[in-house]
């Protein structure tokens, strides 16, 4: 009897340590031999028979140690089942043999087995566990071992070579790494719960089953932190810190997914690869802290796949990653918080850029719609023009440059209408519109064929016709802006001038350089296109007064209607009461 108790105690102590070896076929065979030997020995012990017979309170009073033996033999495939059909044998070809899939089989074994009560001998109060109890304890120890991932045995682990990487795998890498981070945290918590004696069936088994099922749903997701053959971590902080490195790798790879799916983010690719390189290096370093074991892969497939992706990208994009691509230049897992902050910062910038692109598309669509109405219907209502101004002020220059080709294609056909916009203090209050009109003027000056003034001019407005009588045969001097021959001729024709002298302004030009032309006898009005001037000509007004010339500032545009409007607004009363020079 004493020998039996010692044997049971030894089995209870050893099973928890040897369960990780259950995947070794030779060990499974040896373990079955031990179980068979125990079944042959224990039922012949008279004390065992007496203990079972004296204390059995179950409904089936005929149960004895022989029945226990038959029950256990049936479970391991030594005897036919109760249905009269042969159960799978213990040979390696039997797919459902008890120890072929220990995690799954042990769970089934424990759920359909009636728990055996402790059998106490009143003489000496010695406790004896019959074979059924022994089997239950073995199942319990098997369940309390590390989780085995479904459909991945240690032999299969060695075949998990990283697959050829491509952009299509990035999203899957992110999903697997997020699950691996969760699995690593569960591995740490699971060990703590086991030490504290938590209820396995209610507190551990459900989480085991859940995380295994989710791993099965992802392609090639090997949760090595939860595998029975995963070596023991060096300290309690290992798995939580490893989880942080997997989170970083998942989030860094997600940045590459964002960039690849949006061409407007391509300029961020190198910055993203630097973060990805650091993240995968930290995972590699953390994995290397665990020793390799027989039949157990000593690497993480997602880290290696990511590494291969980085090499492909750097070769295809022709740039170099300076750090964390060599085993002797590793990122440290303890720096995970700093890396996570930098990943979040870049993600925020990507999201901001994406929001900007949405805003740009919205404003460009609005400008396209409004300009189409202007060009097709000639609808230049004040409200429509001011809608364009608001869109341009929001769009330029913060979101796009004023020289944007697409914007120019929308605005160029309606440039004469835009220049008729009457705005106070355009340069400061409507900077976007001001810069856009400047860019349009510069463009048409360099591309005369695209100048809308080279096409048929619209019917002159009433105010232009009224000024024509006053200015016919006179000359005007325009200072500033880009000289445009079609525009210059259009203005001369509209007011029936003798000549329009247009002087462009080079940087740092002295006002005195213009004085001879201002003083010319034929010049009646001096036009200052302040929107295009390089600096404020504060002394120009004084020079004009000195020579008896009228000065008109053009804050909005240089087309005939805008010039007529500004002349009437600024010097209209003077023109009525003053005779212009010959």
C-alpha positions in Angstrom: 0.0 0.0 0.0 2.8 2.4 0.9 4.5 1.7 -2.4 1.2 2.6 -4.3 0.9 5.8 -2.4 4.5 6.7 -3.3 4.0 5.8 -6.9 0.9 8.1 -7.1 2.7 10.9 -5.4 5.6 10.6 -7.9 3.3 10.6 -10.9 1.6 13.7 -9.6 4.9 15.5 -9.3 6.4 14.4 -12.5 3.5 14.7 -15.0 3.6 18.5 -14.9 7.2 18.4 -16.0 7.0 15.7 -18.7 3.8 16.9 -20.3 5.7 19.2 -22.7 7.4 16.1 -24.1 4.1 14.5 -25.1 4.7 15.4 -28.7 7.7 13.1 -29.0 6.4 9.8 -30.5 9.0 7.7 -28.7 8.1 9.3 -25.4 4.3 8.7 -26.0 5.0 5.0 -26.6 7.0 4.8 -23.4 4.3 6.6 -21.4 1.7 4.1 -22.7 3.9 1.3 -21.6 4.1 2.8 -18.1 0.3 3.2 -18.0 -0.2 -0.4 -19.0 2.2 -1.6 -16.4 0.3 0.4 -13.7 -3.0 -1.1 -14.7 -1.5 -4.6 -14.4 -0.1 -3.9 -10.9 -2.8 -1.8 -9.1 -5.9 -4.0 -9.5 -4.1 -7.0 -7.9 -3.5 -5.1 -4.7 -6.0 -6.5 -2.1 -5.9 -3.2 -0.1 -7.0 -1.3 -3.3 -9.9 -3.7 -3.8 -10.9 -3.3 -0.1 -10.7 0.5 -0.3 -12.9 0.7 -3.3 -15.5 -1.8 -2.1 -15.7 -0.1 1.4 -16.2 3.4 0.2 -17.9 3.3 -3.1 -21.2 5.2 -2.9 -22.0 5.4 -6.6 -25.2 3.9 -8.1 -23.1 1.2 -9.9 -22.1 -1.0 -6.9 -20.6 -3.6 -9.3 -17.8 -1.2 -10.2 -14.4 -2.6 -9.1 -10.8 -2.1 -10.0 -11.2 -4.3 -13.0 -13.8 -2.0 -14.3 -11.4 0.9 -13.7 -8.8 -0.9 -15.7 -11.3 -1.6 -18.5 -12.4 2.0 -18.5 -8.8 3.3 -18.7 -7.9 0.7 -21.3 -10.8 1.7 -23.4 -9.8 5.3 -23.3 -6.2 4.6 -24.5 -7.4 2.2 -27.2 -6.6 -1.1 -25.5 -10.1 -2.6 -25.6 -13.2 -2.3 -27.8 -15.7 0.5 -27.0 -19.0 -0.1 -25.3 -20.7 0.2 -28.7 -18.8 -2.9 -29.9 -16.6 -0.9 -32.3 -12.9 -0.9 -32.1 -11.4 2.3 -30.7 -8.2 3.8 -32.2 -5.2 1.9 -31.1 -2.1 3.4 -29.5 0.0 3.1 -32.6 1.1 6.3 -34.3 -1.4 5.8 -37.1 -4.4 6.3 -34.8 -5.4 9.9 -35.3 -7.4 10.1 -32.1 -5.1 8.2 -29.7 -5.1 9.8 -26.3 -1.7 11.5 -26.5 -1.6 12.3 -30.2 -3.2 15.7 -29.5 -2.8 16.1 -25.7 -4.5 19.5 -25.2 -7.6 18.5 -27.0 -7.8 14.9 -25.8 -7.1 15.7 -22.2 -10.0 18.2 -22.2 -12.3 15.6 -23.5 -11.0 13.1 -21.0 -11.7 15.4 -18.0 -15.2 16.5 -19.1 -16.7 13.0 -19.6 -15.1 11.4 -16.5 -16.8 11.3 -13.2 -14.5 12.7 -10.5 -13.4 10.0 -8.1 -13.5 10.8 -4.4 -10.5 10.3 -2.2 -10.5 6.8 -0.7 -9.6 7.0 3.0 -8.6 4.0 5.0 -9.9 4.5 8.5 -7.0 2.5 10.0 -4.1 5.0 9.9 -6.1 7.6 7.9 -4.0 6.8 4.8 -5.3 8.1 1.4 -5.3 6.0 -1.7 -6.2 7.1 -5.3 -7.4 4.4 -7.6 -6.6 4.4 -11.3 -9.6 6.6 -12.2 -8.3 9.2 -9.9 -4.8 8.9 -11.3 -6.2 9.4 -14.8 -8.1 12.5 -13.8 -5.0 13.9 -12.2 -3.0 13.3 -15.3 -5.7 15.0 -17.4 -5.6 18.0 -15.0 -1.8 18.3 -15.3 -2.1 18.1 -19.1 -4.7 20.9 -19.1 -2.6 23.1 -16.8 0.4 23.0 -19.1 1.0 25.7 -21.7 -1.5 26.1 -24.5 -0.8 24.2 -27.6 -1.8 26.0 -30.7 -4.3 24.2 -32.9 -2.9 22.4 -36.0 0.7 23.2 -35.1 2.9 20.5 -33.6 6.5 21.0 -32.7 7.5 19.1 -35.9 5.5 21.5 -37.9 7.0 24.6 -36.3 10.4 23.9 -37.9 8.7 24.1 -41.3 7.4 27.6 -40.7 9.8 29.5 -43.0 8.8 33.1 -43.7 6.7 33.4 -46.8 7.7 35.7 -49.7 6.6 39.2 -48.6 4.6 41.6 -50.5 2.4 44.6 -49.7 -0.6 42.2 -49.6 0.8 40.5 -46.5 1.2 43.7 -44.4 -2.4 43.8 -43.1 -2.1 40.1 -42.1 1.2 40.7 -40.3 -0.5 43.5 -38.3 -3.4 41.2 -37.3 -1.1 38.4 -36.2 1.2 40.7 -34.2 -1.7 42.2 -32.4 -2.9 38.7 -31.5 0.6 37.7 -30.5 0.8 40.7 -28.2 -2.5 39.7 -26.5 -1.2 36.1 -26.3 2.0 37.1 -24.6 0.1 39.1 -22.0 -2.2 36.1 -21.5 0.9 33.8 -21.1 2.1 36.0 -18.2 -1.4 36.2 -16.6 -1.9 32.4 -17.1 1.3 31.6 -15.2 0.2 33.9 -12.4 -3.3 32.3 -12.2 -1.8 28.8 -12.1 0.5 29.8 -9.2 -2.4 31.3 -7.3 -4.4 28.1 -7.7 -7.1 29.5 -9.9 -10.0 27.4 -11.2 -8.8 26.0 -14.4 -12.2 25.2 -16.0 -13.6 28.7 -15.4 -10.7 31.0 -15.3 -8.1 29.5 -17.7 -9.6 27.0 -20.2 -12.1 29.5 -21.8 -9.3 32.0 -22.5 -7.1 29.2 -23.9 -9.9 28.1 -26.2 -10.6 31.6 -27.4 -7.1 32.6 -28.2 -6.4 29.2 -30.0 -9.6 29.7 -32.1 -8.6 33.2 -33.2 -5.1 32.0 -34.1 -6.7 29.3 -36.3 -8.6 31.9 -38.1 -5.5 33.8 -39.2 -3.1 32.3 -41.7 0.2 31.0 -40.3 -0.4 32.5 -36.9 2.0 30.6 -34.5 1.5 31.7 -30.9 4.9 30.5 -29.7 4.5 32.2 -26.3 1.7 29.9 -25.5 3.2 26.7 -26.9 4.0 23.8 -24.4 7.6 23.8 -25.5 8.1 27.6 -25.1 11.1 27.9 -22.8 10.6 29.6 -19.4 11.0 33.4 -19.5 14.0 34.9 -17.8 11.7 37.0 -15.5 8.1 38.0 -14.8 8.5 41.2 -17.0 9.5 39.2 -20.1 6.0 38.5 -21.6 4.5 41.9 -20.9 7.6 43.6 -22.5 7.4 41.2 -25.4 3.8 42.1 -25.9 4.8 45.8 -26.2 7.3 44.9 -28.9 4.6 43.0 -30.9 2.2 46.0 -30.5 4.8 48.3 -31.9 5.5 46.0 -34.8 1.8 45.7 -35.6 1.3 49.4 -35.4 4.5 50.3 -37.4 3.5 47.8 -40.2 0.0 49.4 -40.2 1.7 52.7 -41.2 3.1 51.0 -44.3 -0.3 49.7 -45.1 -1.7 53.3 -44.9 1.1 54.7 -47.1 0.8 51.9 -49.7 -3.0 52.4 -50.0 -2.7 56.2 -50.5 -0.4 57.6 -53.2 -0.5 61.0 -51.5 1.4 59.5 -48.5 4.4 58.1 -50.5 6.8 60.8 -49.1 6.3 59.2 -45.6 7.5 55.8 -46.7 11.1 56.1 -45.6 10.2 57.4 -42.2 7.8 54.5 -41.7 10.4 51.9 -42.7 12.8 53.3 -40.1 10.2 52.7 -37.4 9.4 49.3 -38.8 13.0 48.3 -38.8 13.3 49.3 -35.1 10.1 47.5 -34.2 11.1 44.2 -35.8 14.6 44.4 -34.3 13.1 44.7 -30.8 11.0 41.5 -31.5 14.0 39.7 -32.7 16.1 40.7 -29.7 13.3 39.7 -27.3 12.8 36.3 -28.9 16.6 35.7 -28.7 16.4 36.1 -24.9 14.7 32.6 -24.8 16.9 29.6 -25.5 16.1 27.3 -28.4 14.8 23.9 -27.5 14.5 20.6 -29.4 11.7 20.8 -32.0 10.9 24.4 -31.2 11.4 27.3 -33.6 13.9 29.8 -32.4 12.5 32.8 -34.3 9.3 34.7 -35.0 7.9 34.3 -38.5 6.3 37.8 -38.6 9.6 39.4 -37.6 11.4 37.6 -40.3 8.8 38.3 -42.9 8.9 42.0 -42.0 12.6 41.9 -42.3 12.4 40.5 -45.8 9.8 43.1 -46.7 12.1 45.9 -45.6 14.9 44.5 -47.7 12.6 44.4 -50.8 11.3 47.9 -50.2 14.8 49.4 -49.8 16.0 47.7 -52.9 12.9 48.8 -55.0 12.8 52.4 -53.7 16.6 52.7 -53.6 17.1 54.1 -50.1 19.1 52.8 -47.2 18.0 52.0 -43.6 20.8 53.0 -41.3 19.9 51.1 -38.2 18.5 47.9 -36.8 19.0 45.7 -39.8 21.9 43.7 -38.3 21.9 41.2 -35.5 24.6 43.2 -33.8 22.6 46.4 -33.9 19.4 45.5 -32.0 16.6 47.7 -30.7 16.0 47.1 -27.0 12.6 46.0 -25.9 12.7 48.3 -22.8 12.6 51.3 -25.2 9.2 50.2 -26.4 7.3 53.2 -25.0 9.5 55.7 -26.8 9.1 53.8 -30.1 5.4 53.6 -29.5 5.2 57.4 -29.1 7.1 58.0 -32.4 4.8 55.5 -34.2 1.8 57.4 -32.9 3.3 60.7 -34.0 3.8 59.5 -37.6 0.4 58.0 -37.7 -1.1 61.3 -36.6 0.8 63.1 -39.4 -0.5 60.5 -41.9 -4.1 61.0 -40.7 -3.6 64.8 -40.9 -2.4 64.5 -44.5 -5.3 62.3 -45.4 -7.7 64.8 -43.9 -6.0 67.5 -45.9 -6.4 65.5 -49.0 -10.1 65.2 -48.3 -10.4 68.9 -47.8 -8.5 69.6 -51.0 -10.8 67.3 -53.0 -13.8 69.0 -51.5 -12.6 72.5 -52.3 -11.3 71.6 -55.7 -14.7 70.1 -56.6 -16.4 73.3 -55.4 -14.1 75.5 -57.5 -14.6 73.2 -60.6 -18.3 73.5 -60.2 -18.4 77.3 -59.8 -16.0 78.0 -62.6 -17.9 75.7 -65.0 -21.0 77.8 -64.4 -19.0 81.0 -65.0 -17.4 79.8 -68.2 -20.5 78.1 -69.7 -23.2 80.5 -68.7 -21.3 83.6 -68.1 -22.9 83.8 -64.7 -20.6 86.2 -62.8 -23.0 87.0 -60.0 -21.4 88.5 -56.9 -22.3 85.5 -54.7 -20.7 83.0 -57.1 -17.5 85.0 -57.3 -17.3 85.4 -53.5 -17.8 81.6 -53.2 -14.7 81.2 -55.3 -12.8 83.7 -53.1 -13.7 81.8 -50.0 -12.6 78.5 -51.5 -9.3 80.0 -52.8 -8.5 81.6 -49.4 -9.0 78.3 -47.7 -7.1 76.3 -50.2 -4.1 78.5 -51.1 -1.3 78.4 -49.9 -1.8 76.2 -46.9 -3.0 73.1 -48.8 -1.8 73.6 -52.3 0.6 76.1 -54.0 -1.0 78.9 -56.0 0.7 77.6 -59.2 -1.1 74.2 -58.9 -1.7 73.0 -62.5 -5.2 71.5 -61.8 -6.3 74.7 -60.0 -5.0 76.8 -62.9 -6.9 74.7 -65.5 -10.2 75.5 -63.6 -9.5 79.2 -63.2 -7.7 80.3 -66.4 -10.9 80.3 -68.6 -12.6 82.6 -66.1 -9.7 84.9 -65.3 -11.4 88.0 -66.6 -14.3 87.4 -64.3 -12.0 86.8 -61.3 -10.2 90.1 -61.9 -13.5 91.9 -61.6 -13.9 90.9 -58.0 -14.1 94.0 -55.8 -12.3 93.3 -52.6 -10.8 95.6 -50.0 -7.3 94.9 -48.8 -7.0 91.8 -50.9 -3.3 91.2 -50.2 -3.8 90.8 -46.4 -7.5 89.8 -46.0 -7.7 87.4 -49.0 -4.2 86.1 -49.3 -5.2 82.9 -51.1 -7.1 84.7 -53.8 -4.3 87.3 -54.1 -1.5 84.7 -54.6 -3.6 82.7 -57.0 -4.3 85.7 -59.3 -0.6 86.6 -59.2 0.3 83.1 -60.3 -2.3 83.2 -63.1 -0.9 86.5 -64.3 2.6 85.2 -64.3 1.6 82.1 -66.2 -0.3 83.8 -69.0 2.6 86.3 -69.3 4.8 83.4 -70.1 2.2 81.5 -72.2 0.5 84.2 -74.3 -1.5 81.6 -76.3 -3.3 80.6 -73.1 -4.3 84.2 -72.2 -8.1 84.6 -72.2 -7.6 88.1 -73.5 -6.3 86.7 -76.7 -9.7 85.4 -77.4 -12.8 87.4 -78.3 -13.4 90.1 -75.6 -16.7 90.4 -73.9 -18.9 93.4 -74.5 -17.5 96.5 -72.6 -19.3 97.4 -69.5 -21.2 100.8 -69.1 -18.5 102.2 -66.9 -15.8 101.3 -69.5 -17.8 103.0 -72.2 -18.2 106.1 -70.0 -14.5 106.5 -69.4 -13.7 105.8 -73.0 -14.9 109.3 -73.9 -12.7 110.9 -71.3 -9.6 108.9 -72.1 -9.8 108.7 -75.9 -6.4 109.6 -77.4 -4.7 109.8 -74.1 -1.9 107.6 -72.7 -1.7 105.6 -69.4 1.3 104.2 -67.6 0.9 100.9 -65.7 3.6 100.0 -63.2 3.8 96.5 -61.8 2.7 93.0 -62.7 3.7 90.9 -65.7 3.4 92.5 -69.1 0.9 90.6 -71.2 0.6 91.7 -74.8 -3.0 90.6 -75.3 -4.0 92.2 -72.1 -2.1 95.4 -72.9 -3.8 95.6 -76.3 -7.3 94.8 -74.8 -6.9 97.7 -72.3 -5.7 100.1 -75.0 -8.7 99.2 -77.2 -11.3 99.3 -74.4 -10.4 102.9 -73.5 -9.4 103.9 -77.1 -6.0 105.1 -75.8 -3.1 106.4 -77.8 -0.8 104.1 -75.9 -0.6 102.0 -72.7 2.9 101.9 -71.4 3.4 98.8 -69.2 6.5 98.7 -67.0 7.3 95.5 -65.1 9.2 96.0 -61.9 12.4 94.2 -61.0 13.3 93.7 -57.3 14.7 96.8 -55.6 13.9 99.1 -58.5 14.1 102.8 -57.5 11.1 105.0 -57.9 13.2 107.6 -59.6 13.6 105.2 -62.5 9.9 105.8 -63.4 9.8 109.5 -63.0 10.7 110.4 -66.6 7.9 108.2 -67.9 5.5 109.6 -65.3 6.3 113.1 -66.4 5.7 112.4 -70.1 3.3 114.8 -71.5 1.0 112.2 -73.0 0.5 110.3 -69.7 -2.8 111.2 -68.1 -3.2 108.4 -65.5 -0.6 106.3 -63.7 -1.9 102.8 -62.8 -0.1 101.0 -59.9 -0.7 97.2 -59.9 0.1 96.9 -56.2 -0.9 93.2 -56.2 2.2 92.4 -58.1 4.6 95.1 -56.8 7.7 93.8 -54.9 7.3 96.5 -52.2 5.1 99.5 -51.4 5.8 102.6 -53.5 5.0 105.1 -50.8 6.7 107.9 -52.7 5.0 107.3 -56.0 2.0 109.4 -55.0 4.3 112.4 -54.3 6.0 112.0 -57.7 2.6 111.9 -59.5 1.5 115.1 -57.7 4.7 116.8 -58.6 4.1 116.3 -62.3 0.3 116.7 -62.2 -0.6 113.1 -62.8 -3.5 111.1 -61.4 -2.5 107.9 -59.5 -4.8 104.8 -59.3 -4.1 101.7 -57.4 -5.3 98.3 -58.8 -5.7 95.9 -55.9 -7.6 93.2 -57.7 -6.8 92.9 -61.4 -5.7 94.6 -64.6 -8.6 93.9 -67.0 -10.5 96.8 -68.5 -13.5 96.4 -66.3 -11.4 96.3 -63.1 -9.4 99.4 -64.2 -12.5 101.3 -65.0 -14.1 100.4 -61.6 -11.0 101.6 -59.7 -10.6 104.8 -61.7 -14.2 105.7 -61.1 -13.9 104.8 -57.4 -10.7 106.5 -56.6 -10.6 109.6 -59.0 -14.1 109.7 -60.5 -15.0 113.1 -59.1 -11.6 114.5 -60.0 -12.0 113.4 -63.6 -15.3 115.2 -63.8 -13.8 118.5 -62.6 -10.3 118.4 -64.1 -9.1 118.6 -67.6 -6.7 115.8 -68.6 -3.5 116.6 -70.4 -3.3 116.5 -74.1 
